[in-house]
């Protein structure tokens, strides 16, 4: 059980990092450093951005649940 939660935690963390990096930049920060300013006209519609935000929030919630579950399992054993 613990090993499964740890694997899920690592996979979710990697996916969440990828999803966060896929978000469109809101200014001239780090996203423009990697070419985000050039691709702003070629990026997807606002529907894609909304779905990406939803997926990121769901991943974050699963990540938090995994951390709390691992902490509870460790405390009870």
C-alpha positions as CSV (number, residue, x, y, z in Angstrom):
1,X,0.0,0.0,0.0
2,X,2.8,2.4,0.9
3,X,4.8,1.6,-2.2
4,X,1.7,2.1,-4.4
5,X,1.0,5.5,-2.9
6,X,4.7,6.5,-3.2
7,X,4.7,5.5,-6.9
8,X,1.4,7.4,-7.5
9,X,2.9,10.5,-5.7
10,X,6.0,10.5,-7.9
11,X,4.0,10.1,-11.1
12,X,1.5,12.8,-10.2
13,X,4.3,15.2,-9.2
14,X,6.0,14.7,-12.6
15,X,2.7,15.1,-14.5
16,X,1.8,18.2,-12.4
17,X,5.2,19.7,-13.3
18,X,4.6,19.1,-17.0
19,X,1.1,20.5,-16.8
20,X,2.3,23.7,-15.0
21,X,5.0,24.2,-17.6
22,X,2.5,23.8,-20.4
23,X,0.5,26.8,-19.2
24,X,0.6,30.0,-21.2
25,X,2.7,32.7,-19.7
26,X,0.8,35.7,-18.3
27,X,3.7,38.1,-18.7
28,X,7.4,38.5,-19.6
29,X,8.7,36.1,-16.9
30,X,10.4,32.8,-17.4
31,X,7.9,31.7,-20.1
32,X,9.3,34.3,-22.5
33,X,12.8,33.2,-21.7
34,X,12.1,29.8,-23.3
35,X,10.2,31.2,-26.3
36,X,6.8,31.6,-24.8
37,X,6.5,35.1,-26.1
38,X,7.0,34.0,-29.7
39,X,4.5,31.2,-29.5
40,X,1.7,33.2,-27.8
41,X,-0.1,33.6,-31.1
42,X,0.2,29.9,-31.9
43,X,-1.0,28.6,-28.6
44,X,-4.4,26.9,-28.2
45,X,-7.7,28.4,-27.4
46,X,-9.0,29.5,-24.0
47,X,-10.9,26.2,-23.7
48,X,-7.6,24.3,-23.8
49,X,-6.1,26.6,-21.2
50,X,-9.2,26.1,-18.9
51,X,-9.0,22.3,-19.3
52,X,-5.3,22.4,-18.5
53,X,-6.0,24.4,-15.4
54,X,-8.7,21.9,-14.3
55,X,-6.4,18.9,-14.9
56,X,-3.6,20.7,-12.9
57,X,-6.0,21.3,-10.0
58,X,-7.2,17.7,-10.0
59,X,-3.5,16.5,-10.0
60,X,-2.7,18.8,-7.1
61,X,-5.7,17.4,-5.1
62,X,-4.6,13.8,-5.8
63,X,-1.0,14.8,-4.8
64,X,-2.3,16.3,-1.5
65,X,-4.4,13.2,-0.8
66,X,-1.4,10.9,-1.4
67,X,0.8,12.9,1.0
68,X,-1.9,12.9,3.7
69,X,-2.5,9.2,3.3
70,X,1.2,8.4,3.4
71,X,1.5,10.5,6.6
72,X,-1.4,8.7,8.2
73,X,-0.2,5.3,7.3
74,X,3.2,6.1,8.6
75,X,1.9,7.5,11.9
76,X,-0.3,4.4,12.5
77,X,2.4,1.9,12.0
